[in-house]
């Protein structure tokens, strides 16, 4: 499964600090239901986001661009 982006509305968002965790939980649950083996966060925008995503869940690993494929973070389910 691939997640192309996660967004939040910055002003007055009740779940601002939890949106990634909630989105990830939904993707993990759905992925397991459909038999997916991995979740990929496609083309994180910058190093700050890569550090954020990898710090929130130790299961993500960075995969560099290769042969025309984008870089991504991957987690085994």
Secondary structure, 3 states (H helix, E strand, C coil): CEECCCCCCCCCCCCCCCHHHHHHHHHHHHHHHHCCCEEEEECCCCHHHHHHHHHHCCCEEEECCECCECCEEEEEC
